[in-house]
Amino acid sequence: MSFLQILLQLAGGVGYTIMVTVACSLTGVVVGLGVAMLSRIGPPWLRGLLGAFTFIFRAVPVLVLLFIVFFGLPNAGLRVPPLVAMMLSLGVIAGAYLAEVFRGAFDSVDASEVLAAEAMGLSRFQILRLIEIPQMLRFAVPGMINEFTTVLKYSPFAYTVGIPDVMKEAMSLSATTLRGVEIYLAVGIIYFLIYKLLVTGVWALEKRTRIPGLTG
């Protein structure tokens, strides 16, 4: 089996790897944006709860939470599909990190624009939706890329819950061919290509929506 054949064999798991990465990244964005927004407009007691949420989930190892969700919840009568288990573990942890990214990006929005909107009579929610969020998302792009990259690096945990991603394909192929060095080198190349595609796509989106005159 040539190195090219190894790459082609592993390519069967690429779709699952991308699916897990995208699903968990989207979960992270939804959770992180929700936490950041509620922390900004919610009452003090809610901000305290959300702060505890981000602190706890940033401290929990991904694999531990994944096993709790996938193997632990069935003992309570709740069976969770593998992809959903990844979203509820890796996705939620990513959301806890992205919440801090979004919080910092919110703080980068010019306060004078918020004051001007308040003077015009806009409600707090209108200011958040029309002024703060559009600018915040642009400021948050570098931090989002960093977290999406982390999600990609943790996506191989999907094989532990039965998702036939690149890592699962690699382990099966390595067991039958005993050519681990070549196989895992091919895995590294595949993950690098996925990473490059992910970063290129996000930066293209950022360039398309960039504020005129804003550098960085």
C-alpha positions as CSV (number, residue, x, y, z in Angstrom):
1,M,0.0,0.0,0.0
2,S,1.5,3.3,-1.1
3,F,1.3,6.6,0.9
4,L,-1.2,7.9,-1.6
5,Q,-3.4,4.9,-1.0
6,I,-3.2,5.4,2.7
7,L,-4.3,9.0,2.2
8,L,-7.2,7.9,0.1
9,Q,-8.2,5.2,2.7
10,L,-8.2,7.8,5.4
11,A,-10.2,10.2,3.3
12,G,-13.3,8.2,4.1
13,G,-13.3,9.7,7.6
14,V,-12.7,13.3,6.5
15,G,-16.4,14.1,6.1
16,Y,-17.1,13.0,9.7
17,T,-14.2,15.0,11.0
18,I,-15.5,18.1,9.3
19,M,-19.0,17.4,10.4
20,V,-18.0,17.1,14.0
21,T,-15.8,20.2,13.8
22,V,-18.5,22.4,12.2
23,A,-21.3,21.1,14.5
24,C,-19.2,21.7,17.7
25,S,-18.0,25.1,16.4
26,L,-21.5,26.2,15.7
27,T,-22.7,25.0,19.1
28,G,-19.8,26.9,20.7
29,V,-20.8,30.1,18.8
30,V,-24.4,29.9,19.9
31,V,-23.6,29.1,23.5
32,G,-20.8,31.7,23.7
33,L,-22.8,34.4,22.1
34,G,-25.8,33.7,24.3
35,V,-23.7,33.8,27.4
36,A,-21.9,37.0,26.4
37,M,-25.2,38.7,25.5
38,L,-27.0,37.7,28.7
39,S,-24.0,38.8,30.7
40,R,-24.2,42.2,29.1
41,I,-27.9,42.9,29.5
42,G,-28.9,40.6,32.3
43,P,-29.3,41.3,36.0
44,P,-26.3,40.9,38.4
45,W,-27.4,37.5,39.7
46,L,-27.6,36.1,36.2
47,R,-24.2,37.5,35.3
48,G,-22.9,35.7,38.4
49,L,-24.4,32.4,37.3
50,L,-23.0,32.8,33.7
51,G,-19.6,33.6,35.2
52,A,-19.7,30.4,37.1
53,F,-20.7,28.5,34.0
54,T,-17.7,29.7,32.0
55,F,-15.4,29.1,34.9
56,I,-16.6,25.5,35.4
57,F,-16.7,24.4,31.8
58,R,-13.3,25.9,30.9
59,A,-11.9,23.7,33.7
60,V,-13.5,20.4,32.7
61,P,-11.5,18.2,30.4
62,V,-13.3,17.5,27.1
63,L,-12.9,13.7,27.3
64,V,-14.3,13.6,30.9
65,L,-17.4,15.6,29.9
66,L,-17.9,13.5,26.7
67,F,-17.8,10.3,28.7
68,I,-20.3,11.8,31.3
69,V,-22.7,12.7,28.5
70,F,-22.3,9.6,26.3
71,F,-21.8,6.9,28.9
72,G,-23.2,8.4,32.0
73,L,-26.5,9.8,30.9
74,P,-27.8,6.4,29.7
75,N,-27.7,5.3,33.3
76,A,-30.3,8.0,34.0
77,G,-32.4,6.8,31.1
78,L,-31.3,9.3,28.6
79,R,-29.4,8.0,25.5
80,V,-27.5,10.6,23.5
81,P,-26.5,10.1,19.9
82,P,-22.7,10.4,19.3
83,L,-22.8,13.7,17.4
84,V,-25.0,15.3,20.0
85,A,-22.7,14.0,22.7
86,M,-19.8,15.8,21.0
87,M,-21.9,19.0,20.7
88,L,-22.9,18.8,24.4
89,S,-19.3,18.3,25.5
90,L,-16.8,19.8,23.1
91,G,-19.3,22.3,21.8
92,V,-20.3,23.6,25.2
93,I,-16.7,23.8,26.4
94,A,-15.9,25.8,23.2
95,G,-18.8,28.0,24.0
96,A,-17.4,28.8,27.5
97,Y,-14.2,29.9,25.9
98,L,-15.9,31.9,23.1
99,A,-18.1,33.6,25.7
100,E,-14.9,35.3,27.0
101,V,-13.7,36.1,23.5
102,F,-17.1,37.8,22.8
103,R,-17.0,39.6,26.1
104,G,-13.6,41.1,25.3
105,A,-14.9,42.0,21.8
106,F,-18.0,43.7,23.2
107,D,-15.7,45.8,25.4
108,S,-13.9,46.9,22.2
109,V,-17.0,48.6,20.8
110,D,-16.8,52.4,21.0
111,A,-18.8,53.4,24.1
112,S,-19.7,56.8,22.4
113,E,-21.7,54.9,19.8
114,V,-23.7,53.2,22.5
115,L,-24.3,56.6,24.2
116,A,-25.4,58.1,20.9
117,A,-27.9,55.3,20.4
118,E,-29.3,55.7,23.9
119,A,-29.7,59.4,23.2
120,M,-31.7,58.5,20.1
121,G,-34.1,56.5,22.3
122,L,-33.0,53.0,21.2
123,S,-33.7,50.2,23.7
124,R,-30.9,48.2,25.3
125,F,-31.8,45.2,23.1
126,Q,-31.9,47.3,20.0
127,I,-28.5,48.7,20.8
128,L,-27.1,45.3,21.3
129,R,-28.6,43.9,18.1
130,L,-28.0,46.8,15.8
131,I,-24.8,48.3,17.0
132,E,-22.8,46.1,19.4
133,I,-23.1,42.6,18.0
134,P,-22.2,43.5,14.3
135,Q,-19.0,45.2,15.4
136,M,-18.2,42.7,18.2
137,L,-18.3,39.8,15.7
138,R,-15.7,41.5,13.6
139,F,-13.4,42.2,16.6
140,A,-13.8,38.6,17.7
141,V,-12.6,36.9,14.5
142,P,-9.0,36.2,15.7
143,G,-10.2,34.6,18.9
144,M,-12.9,32.7,17.1
145,I,-10.3,31.2,14.7
146,N,-8.2,30.2,17.6
147,E,-11.1,28.4,19.3
148,F,-12.2,26.7,16.0
149,T,-8.7,25.4,15.7
150,T,-8.9,24.0,19.2
151,V,-12.2,22.3,18.4
152,L,-10.6,20.7,15.3
153,K,-7.7,19.4,17.5
154,Y,-10.2,17.9,20.0
155,S,-12.4,16.4,17.3
156,P,-10.5,13.1,17.2
157,F,-12.2,12.3,20.5
158,A,-15.2,11.5,18.3
159,Y,-13.8,8.0,17.7
160,T,-14.3,7.1,21.4
161,V,-18.1,7.4,20.9
162,G,-18.1,5.5,17.6
163,I,-18.0,8.2,15.0
164,P,-15.9,6.9,12.1
165,D,-13.7,10.0,11.7
166,V,-10.2,10.2,10.4
167,M,-8.7,9.0,13.7
168,K,-10.9,5.9,13.8
169,E,-10.0,5.1,10.2
170,A,-6.4,5.5,11.1
171,M,-6.5,3.2,14.1
172,S,-8.3,0.5,12.1
173,L,-5.8,0.8,9.2
174,S,-2.8,0.8,11.6
175,A,-4.0,-2.4,13.3
176,T,-4.3,-4.2,10.0
177,T,-1.1,-2.9,8.2
178,L,1.2,-2.2,11.1
179,R,2.4,0.9,9.3
180,G,1.7,3.4,12.1
181,V,4.3,6.0,11.2
182,E,3.1,6.5,7.7
183,I,-0.6,6.3,8.6
184,Y,-0.4,8.9,11.4
185,L,1.8,11.2,9.2
186,A,-1.0,11.0,6.7
187,V,-3.5,11.9,9.5
188,G,-1.4,15.0,10.4
189,I,-1.4,16.1,6.7
190,I,-5.2,15.7,6.5
191,Y,-5.8,17.7,9.7
192,F,-3.5,20.4,8.5
193,L,-5.4,20.7,5.2
194,I,-8.7,20.8,7.1
195,Y,-7.2,23.5,9.4
196,K,-6.0,25.5,6.4
197,L,-9.5,25.3,4.8
198,L,-11.1,26.4,8.0
199,V,-8.9,29.4,8.5
200,T,-9.1,30.5,4.9
201,G,-12.9,30.4,5.0
202,V,-13.2,32.4,8.2
203,W,-10.7,35.0,7.1
204,A,-12.5,35.3,3.7
205,L,-15.8,35.9,5.6
206,E,-14.0,38.5,7.9
207,K,-12.6,40.3,4.9
208,R,-16.0,40.4,3.2
209,T,-17.7,41.9,6.3
210,R,-14.8,44.1,7.5
211,I,-15.6,47.6,8.6
212,P,-14.1,50.1,6.0
213,G,-11.0,51.7,7.4
214,L,-10.6,49.2,10.2
215,T,-7.1,47.6,10.2
216,G,-5.9,44.5,11.9
